[in-house]
Amino acid sequence: MAKIVNEFKTFIMRGNVMDMAVGVIIGSAFTGIVNSLVNDIIMPVVTLITGRINFSDLMISLDGNSYPTLSAAQDAGASVIAYGNFIQLVVQFLLTAFVIFMVVKGMNKLHKPAPAPEVTTKICPYCKSEIHKDAVKCPHCASEL
């Protein structure tokens, strides 16, 4: 039993498991922010641009009757194909993906790669020893460079 506990401890303390846990927690918090941005800011603008169409009420009633809203059809017990909900979710997904893309793009702009370290050595072509980059004679094999 102690062996299993030690193996589990080793597994859990690996860097990638901890990184993944932090990513899931941050992702959960970020989901609320992105959903609020899409639902509270972007979707009202989309609704205004599309002439105040409420996508969630778009449906095809299978009983032949006409209903003003999806909830009215559901209250009446009518079978409907609620394609508006699908459109709403597709638009929301695309907007969410775009917002995440823009956030990641912005974060990547802020992240500057570390400068490459300056090369101070080279390899002697004769003895393959590491020597100073400005050397004209190898200190190991005495070859002229």
C-alpha positions, 0 to 999 in steps of 0.5 A: 500500500505504501508503494502505491501511495508513493507512486501516486505522490510522484505522479501528482507532483510532476510538473505537467500534472500541476500545470494542467491543474492550474490551467483548468482552474484558470480556464474555469475562471476565464470561462465566466469572463468570456461568457459575460463578454459574449452574452452581455456585450457582443450578443446584444450588438449582434441582435441589434445589427440583425434587426432584433432577431431573437435566434432562440425563438426561431423554430419550425412547429411540427404540429402545423400551428404558429407560436410567437416564441419557443417557450409558448410552443413548449408550454402548448406541448408542441413538437418543434425543431428549435433550429434557432437555439443551434444558431445561437450556440454556433454564433456564441461559439464563434464569438467565444473562439474569436475572443479567446484568439484575440486574448491569446494574440495579445498575450503573445505580443506581451511575451518577448522571447529571451535574447539568444546567448552570445556565442563565445566559443567554437569547435576546433576543426582538427581535434574537435576541442572547444576553443575561444571564438577569436582563437587563431591557434588551437591550444589543444592540438596547436593547429593553425585555424 
